[in-house]
Amino acid sequence: MTNNAEHETFMRRALELARSVWGATHPNPMVGALIVEDGHVVGEGATAPDGGPHAERLALLARGKVPRPGATLYVTLEPCSTHGRTGACTEAIIAAGIKRVVVGATDPNPAHGGRGFEVLRAAGVEVITGVLERECHDLNLIFNHWITTNGPLLAAKVASTLDGKIACRTGESRWITNEASRADVHRWRRLFPGIAAGAMTILKDNPRLTARREGEPEWSPLRFVFDGLLRTVVDKNLPRVFTDEFRERTIVVTTPHGGMGYVRKLRELGIKVWLFESGTQRVPFADFRRRCAEERISGVFFEGGAQLVSELIRARQLDYVFAYHAPVLFADEKAKSIFNGLRPERLDQAVRLTDVRHEVFADDILTHGRVTYPEKMLIDETVFSLR
């Protein structure tokens, strides 16, 4: 193999290590590292949960002794150069005598990006950067946003026909996308520390809002129920998110318009309630974002319904979209659309996705990217929705 091909082969192994801790390191990034001597891997590591050792230190520990001269460290993200709870990884690398480090992505933190490279090079370490950079950067979608904005990544998942419909005019919607796409949704559910749905989705579908992946135990993120009028609490038959084994992970996001009696009922059930002041029954998303930042919740995955996601866009609070498209056409203006509430009159008034990625799941296509808002966004004031 050429040197470049060899670097990519070992970096792909480092990426596998990083993915082995998928969703388990928040608010820290997922990082994989390995030590190679004479073409053989002699030590591997992946980021421990928050507060634990970083991948580089675990790889050095797994080596069990001082690496041999000529050893190379491969790592998916620039080694940290600042002293946190675990110490600077650059110091550990230099102390171990590593003379070559191959890195995937640069630290996205503008205050630290590139500094680790400088520290290593000043100590006589050869540093090679940018190996599988795009893959390594994409790995930490949530962390990259968190570290550059000091706030959570608010993302939405939608599944639709090619003409943007999520249900027939009768309301039938299961299943528009295929099994492979639905399995991929659970992959993203496992990544995000929080998942959110609106009251109508909870009442209609009674979802579990958990990650269920083959070969893994069911896992529950924090489950946010947006219910400004507390309609999910009115009926005696409560939704499963209020009664199942993960109910302590459920948080109802509401306003005083739902009535404090229902708030007390929820708290008596062991359900957390985030109560936000609002002039209407709609929860102010900016306040929700700030509360998530205070609680160190670095990302929330919104799964509907369509009205909740549309309101996020109208409030300019949606950061990222995962859009699954099935090769199906309804061609019916009365079928339910994914989004509503805007009325752009020119293309430059449209909401766009940037930094776009595409993935294929059998016949379905996933398009995901960052939401970019126009300077002037026209709102359709005739649209009124209840959550």
C-alpha positions in Angstrom: 0.0 0.0 0.0 1.1 3.6 -0.6 1.5 5.8 2.5 -1.8 7.6 1.8 -3.7 4.3 1.4 -2.0 3.0 4.6 -3.0 6.1 6.5 -6.6 5.8 5.3 -6.8 2.2 6.3 -5.7 2.9 9.9 -7.9 6.0 10.1 -10.9 3.9 9.1 -10.1 1.7 12.0 -9.9 4.8 14.2 -13.4 5.8 12.9 -14.7 2.4 13.8 -13.4 2.8 17.4 -15.0 6.3 17.6 -18.4 4.9 16.4 -18.2 2.2 19.1 -19.1 4.9 21.6 -21.8 6.4 19.5 -23.9 8.7 21.6 -22.2 7.8 24.9 -19.7 10.7 25.3 -21.9 13.9 25.4 -21.1 16.7 25.6 -17.6 15.6 24.6 -16.8 14.4 21.0 -16.5 10.8 20.0 -12.8 10.1 19.2 -11.0 6.9 18.1 -7.2 6.4 18.4 -4.7 3.6 17.8 -1.0 3.1 17.9 0.7 1.3 15.0 4.2 -0.2 15.1 5.7 -1.8 12.0 2.3 -1.9 10.3 0.5 -3.6 13.2 -2.0 -2.1 15.7 -0.6 -2.5 19.3 -3.0 -0.3 21.2 -6.5 1.1 20.7 -8.9 3.5 22.5 -12.1 5.4 22.2 -13.4 8.4 24.3 -14.7 7.4 27.7 -18.0 8.9 28.9 -17.9 12.5 30.1 -15.1 13.0 32.7 -13.2 9.8 31.7 -9.9 9.5 29.7 -9.6 10.6 26.1 -9.0 8.1 23.3 -5.3 8.9 23.0 -4.6 8.2 26.6 -6.6 4.9 26.5 -4.7 3.8 23.4 -1.4 4.5 25.2 -2.7 2.6 28.2 -3.7 -0.3 26.1 -0.2 -0.5 24.6 1.0 -1.4 28.1 4.5 -0.1 27.7 6.4 2.7 26.0 5.8 2.5 22.2 8.7 1.5 20.1 10.7 4.0 18.2 8.9 4.8 14.9 5.4 4.2 16.3 2.6 6.2 14.8 -0.5 7.4 16.6 -3.7 7.7 14.5 -6.5 9.8 15.9 -9.8 11.0 14.4 -9.7 14.5 16.0 -6.9 16.9 16.8 -5.4 16.0 20.3 -6.4 18.4 23.0 -3.7 20.8 24.2 -5.5 22.3 27.2 -5.7 21.0 30.7 -9.2 19.7 31.5 -10.2 17.0 33.9 -8.0 14.4 32.2 -4.9 16.5 31.3 -3.7 17.6 27.8 -3.4 14.7 25.4 -0.5 16.4 23.6 1.5 16.1 26.8 0.7 12.4 27.1 1.8 11.8 23.4 5.0 13.7 23.8 5.8 11.9 27.1 5.2 8.5 25.5 7.9 9.3 22.8 5.5 9.2 19.9 7.2 10.8 16.9 4.4 10.8 14.3 0.8 11.6 14.7 -1.8 11.2 11.9 -5.0 13.2 12.4 -8.4 13.2 10.7 -10.2 16.5 11.7 -9.1 19.7 13.3 -10.6 20.7 16.6 -13.7 22.8 15.6 -13.3 25.0 18.7 -11.9 28.3 17.2 -10.1 29.0 20.5 -8.1 25.7 20.2 -8.2 24.6 16.6 -4.6 23.9 15.3 -3.0 24.6 18.7 -2.5 20.9 19.3 -0.6 20.5 16.1 1.6 23.5 17.0 2.4 22.0 20.4 3.3 18.6 18.9 5.5 20.0 16.1 7.3 22.2 18.6 8.2 19.1 20.4 9.6 17.4 17.3 6.6 15.3 16.5 5.7 14.9 12.8 2.0 15.7 12.3 0.0 14.7 9.3 -3.5 16.2 9.1 -6.6 15.9 7.0 -6.7 12.1 6.5 -10.4 11.2 5.9 -11.1 14.7 7.2 -14.8 14.8 6.0 -15.7 11.5 7.6 -13.9 12.4 10.9 -15.6 15.9 11.0 -19.1 14.5 10.2 -18.7 12.0 13.1 -19.2 14.8 15.7 -22.1 16.7 14.2 -23.5 17.5 17.6 -20.3 18.4 19.3 -19.2 20.6 16.5 -22.3 22.7 16.9 -22.1 22.7 20.7 -18.5 23.8 20.9 -18.9 26.7 18.4 -22.3 28.1 19.5 -22.4 27.1 23.3 -25.9 25.7 22.6 -27.7 22.6 21.5 -28.1 21.3 18.0 -31.9 21.3 17.3 -32.4 18.9 14.4 -35.6 17.5 12.8 -36.3 14.2 11.1 -38.9 14.1 8.3 -40.0 11.1 6.1 -41.9 11.9 3.0 -42.9 11.1 -0.6 -41.0 12.7 -3.4 -43.6 15.5 -3.6 -43.1 16.3 0.1 -46.2 14.5 1.6 -46.1 12.7 5.0 -49.6 11.3 4.9 -52.5 10.6 2.5 -55.6 12.9 2.7 -57.1 10.1 4.9 -54.2 10.4 7.4 -52.6 7.0 6.4 -48.8 7.3 6.7 -47.4 3.9 7.7 -45.1 3.3 6.2 -43.9 5.8 3.5 -40.2 5.0 3.9 -38.7 1.5 4.0 -37.4 -0.6 6.8 -33.8 0.4 6.2 -34.6 4.1 6.5 -36.6 3.5 9.7 -33.6 1.5 11.2 -31.4 4.5 10.3 -33.7 6.8 12.3 -32.9 4.7 15.4 -29.2 5.2 14.7 -29.7 8.9 15.0 -32.0 8.5 18.0 -29.1 6.8 19.7 -26.8 9.6 18.9 -28.9 12.5 20.2 -29.2 13.0 24.0 -32.7 14.3 23.6 -35.7 13.5 21.3 -38.8 15.6 20.9 -42.4 15.2 19.7 -45.5 17.4 19.7 -48.7 16.6 21.6 -50.7 15.5 18.5 -48.0 13.0 17.6 -48.0 11.6 21.2 -51.8 11.3 21.1 -52.1 9.9 17.6 -49.2 7.5 17.5 -48.4 6.8 21.2 -44.7 6.4 20.4 -42.0 5.1 22.7 -39.4 7.7 21.5 -36.6 5.3 22.3 -33.7 3.9 20.2 -34.2 0.2 19.3 -31.3 -1.2 17.4 -30.8 -4.9 16.5 -28.4 -6.5 18.9 -28.5 -3.7 21.4 -30.8 -3.1 24.5 -33.5 -0.5 24.1 -32.1 2.9 25.1 -34.0 6.0 26.1 -32.7 9.5 25.5 -34.4 12.4 27.3 -37.9 12.5 25.8 -39.4 15.9 25.3 -43.1 16.3 24.8 -44.1 19.7 23.5 -47.6 20.3 24.9 -48.5 23.9 25.4 -52.0 23.1 26.5 -51.2 19.8 28.3 -53.7 17.9 26.2 -51.7 14.7 26.7 -52.7 14.6 30.4 -56.4 15.1 30.0 -57.4 11.5 29.3 -57.2 8.8 31.9 -55.4 6.5 29.5 -52.0 8.3 29.6 -49.4 7.9 26.8 -46.7 5.3 27.3 -44.0 8.0 27.7 -45.7 8.9 31.0 -46.1 5.3 32.2 -43.3 3.1 30.8 -40.0 2.1 32.4 -38.3 5.2 31.0 -40.9 7.7 32.3 -38.2 9.4 34.5 -36.5 10.3 31.2 -39.6 12.2 30.0 -39.9 16.0 30.2 -43.1 17.8 29.3 -42.4 21.2 27.8 -45.4 23.5 28.3 -46.9 26.9 29.2 -49.1 28.1 32.0 -52.1 27.9 29.6 -52.4 24.2 30.2 -53.3 24.6 33.9 -51.2 24.1 37.0 -53.4 21.2 38.1 -52.1 19.1 35.2 -48.6 20.3 35.9 -49.0 18.9 39.5 -50.4 15.7 38.1 -47.4 15.1 35.9 -45.0 15.8 38.7 -46.8 13.4 41.0 -46.3 10.8 38.3 -42.6 11.4 38.4 -42.6 13.3 35.1 -40.4 16.4 34.9 -42.1 19.6 33.6 -40.3 22.6 32.0 -42.8 25.5 32.3 -42.1 28.5 30.1 -43.9 31.9 30.2 -45.6 32.6 26.9 -48.3 34.9 25.5 -49.8 31.9 23.6 -50.0 28.1 24.1 -46.8 27.8 22.0 -43.5 27.1 23.8 -40.9 29.8 23.1 -38.1 27.8 21.3 -35.4 30.3 22.2 -36.1 29.7 25.9 -36.1 26.0 25.4 -32.7 26.2 23.7 -31.3 28.2 26.6 -32.7 25.7 29.1 -31.0 22.9 27.2 -27.7 24.7 27.3 -28.0 25.3 31.0 -28.7 21.5 31.5 -25.8 20.6 29.2 -28.1 18.9 26.7 -26.1 19.3 23.5 -28.6 18.1 21.0 -32.4 17.4 20.5 -33.8 15.3 17.7 -37.3 16.5 16.8 -39.5 13.8 15.2 -42.7 15.8 14.7 -45.3 16.3 14.0 -45.2 18.5 11.0 -46.6 21.5 12.8 -44.0 21.4 15.5 -41.1 21.3 13.0 -42.7 24.0 10.9 -43.0 26.2 14.0 -39.3 25.7 14.7 -38.5 26.9 11.2 -40.8 29.9 11.5 -39.0 30.8 14.7 -35.6 30.4 13.0 -34.7 27.9 15.6 -34.2 24.7 13.6 -30.5 24.0 13.0 -30.4 20.8 11.0 -32.7 18.6 8.9 -32.7 14.8 8.2 -35.1 14.3 5.3 -35.9 10.7 4.2 -37.5 10.5 0.7 -39.3 7.5 -0.6 -39.8 6.9 -4.4 -43.6 7.5 -4.0 -45.8 10.3 -5.4 -49.2 11.2 -4.1 -49.8 14.2 -6.4 -52.6 15.3 -4.1 -52.7 18.9 -2.9 -54.9 17.7 0.0 -52.4 15.2 1.2 -50.5 16.3 4.3 -47.3 18.3 3.6 -44.1 18.2 5.6 -43.8 21.9 6.2 -46.1 24.9 6.2 -46.4 28.5 7.4 -44.0 30.4 5.0 -44.9 32.2 1.8 -41.7 33.0 -0.1 -42.3 35.2 -3.1 -38.8 34.8 -4.5 -36.1 32.0 -4.4 -33.9 34.1 -2.3 -36.6 34.1 0.4 -36.5 30.3 0.7 -35.0 28.3 3.5 -32.1 26.2 2.3 -29.8 23.4 3.4 -26.1 23.8 3.3 -23.2 21.4 3.9 -25.5 18.7 2.5 -24.9 14.9 2.7 -26.7 12.2 0.9 -27.2 8.5 1.9 -29.1 5.7 0.2 -31.2 3.1 2.0 -32.4 0.6 -0.6 -34.7 2.8 -2.7 -35.0 5.6 -0.2 -32.6 8.6 -0.1 -31.6 10.6 3.0 -30.7 14.2 2.5 -29.3 15.9 5.6 -27.8 19.3 6.1 -27.6 22.5 8.0 -30.5 24.9 7.8 -29.8 28.4 6.4 -32.4 31.1 6.7 -32.9 33.9 4.2 -32.4 37.5 5.3 -36.1 38.1 4.8 -38.4 35.3 5.6 -42.1 35.9 4.9 -44.5 34.2 7.3 -48.0 33.1 6.4 -50.0 34.6 9.3 -53.1 32.6 8.4 -51.5 29.4 9.6 -52.5 28.7 13.1 -51.6 25.4 14.9 -52.0 23.9 18.3 -49.5 21.5 19.7 
